[in-house]
Amino acid sequence: MAFVVEDGAKSFVDIDGIEGNRYEKIKVDSLGFSPDCKHIAYAARYVRWFMVVDGKEGKGYDEILDGTPHFSQDGRHLVFVARSGDKWWVAIDGKEDTQYDAKVDIEVGSLAFDNPDRFHYLFVRDQNIYSVNEKIY
């Protein structure tokens, strides 16, 4: 069991009664287990936003999109959307993969893994809807 605790000006994740590191903020909607329950991830902020995966902090970003991350069905891959400066990224396993020059608003529930090495998502930009298929290398 895992949940976010807000303790004054700090937040942390409690996993089975064990308190994690304290941060300025944790996005509650980002907290999730992989489908095989072997991994846990969430977006946290300490000066910058970053993904915490199995207790390890990733690269810092100016923003991480609400509603991400997403695990693959086998729990081996994690996808999230983040912004650095004026560039938006779809990151796979902590590596910046696809870059956009405008905000990528992934439609809620549209990101799905087709099989262990492919996923797709719908995003909205300028009132247009785009479908993107990605391969995981």
N, C-alpha and C positions, 0 to 999 in steps of 0.2 A: 504494500500500500504506500502511496506517495501523495503528498499534498503540499501546497504552498502556505507558509506561515508568514504573516506580516507582524513584525515585532518592533513597534515604534517606527523609526526611519529606515529600518532594514528588513529584508525579506530573506527567507531561506526555504529550502525544500526538505521536508521530513520524509525519509524513506524508511519504513518499518521501524520507526522510533528513533532513528539516527538523524541528527541535524546535519545538513550540508553547510557549505560556506555561506556567509552572509553577503548580500548584495544590496545595492540601492533599490533595485526593483527586479521582480521576476514577472514575466507575462504568464498569468495563470492559464490562459487558453493554450499556451505552448507546451505545457507539461504533459508528457505521454510516454507510455511504454511501447517498445516494439511488439509486434504481434506475437512473437515467441516469448515475450516477457523477460528477455535476457539483457535488454538495454533500456535506458531511460534518457530522455533529452528534454531540455527546456531553454528558453531564451532568458538571459539575465543581463543586468546592466550594472557595471561598475566603471564609471567614466564613459565607456562605450558599450554597445550591445554586443553580445556574443552568444553562441550556442554552448551549452554545457551538455556533454554526452558522456554518460557513465562517470560523472564527476570531473571530467577533463574540460577545461575552458578552451574554446577555439579562438579564432581570429576576431578582432574587434571591428564593429561596423557602426555607422551612424544610426542605422535603424534595421530592425528585423520585422518583416511583415507579420501582422497578426494572423493567427490561424496556422502558422507553420511552426514546427517541422512536420514532415511526414516520413514514416518508415516504410520500407518495402515489406512485402508479405513475409519474406524469410528473415527479416530483421537485420540484414547485412548492409543496407544502404539507407541513408538519411538525406532528405531533400528539404531545403528551406530557401526563402527569398530574403535578400538583404540589400542595403544601400550603403555605398561609400561615396561621399560627395554627391555628384549628380548622376552617378551610374548605379543601376540596379542589377543584381546578380541572382541567378538561380544557382544555388550551390549544392553540389552533390558530394556527400561524404566530406564536407568541410572545404572542398575545392571549388573555386568559382568557375562555373562552366559557361552558361549562356549569359551574355551581357545585354542590357537594354539601356537606352538613353532616356527613357521615361519610366514613371512608376509602373510596376508590374502588379496589377491587382488580380491575383489568382482568384477565380470564382470559388466560393466556399464549396467544398466537396468535389471539385473538378479534378484535383490532382490524384492520379491513380497509377499504380504500377501494373503494366500489362503482363510482365513476366519478370524474373529476377534481374534482367539487364536492360529493361525499357520502361519508361513511364511517359505519361502525357498529362497535359493540363490545359485549361482554358484561361485566358487572361483578357482583361478589358483595357483598352487604351483609346481615348478620344471617341468614346461611345461605339467602338467597334469591338467585336469579339474575335479572338484569334485562338486557333487550336495548334498546340506545339507538341511534337513527339520528340523525345530525347533518348539517346542510347547511353548507357553507363559503361564507361571503359575501365 
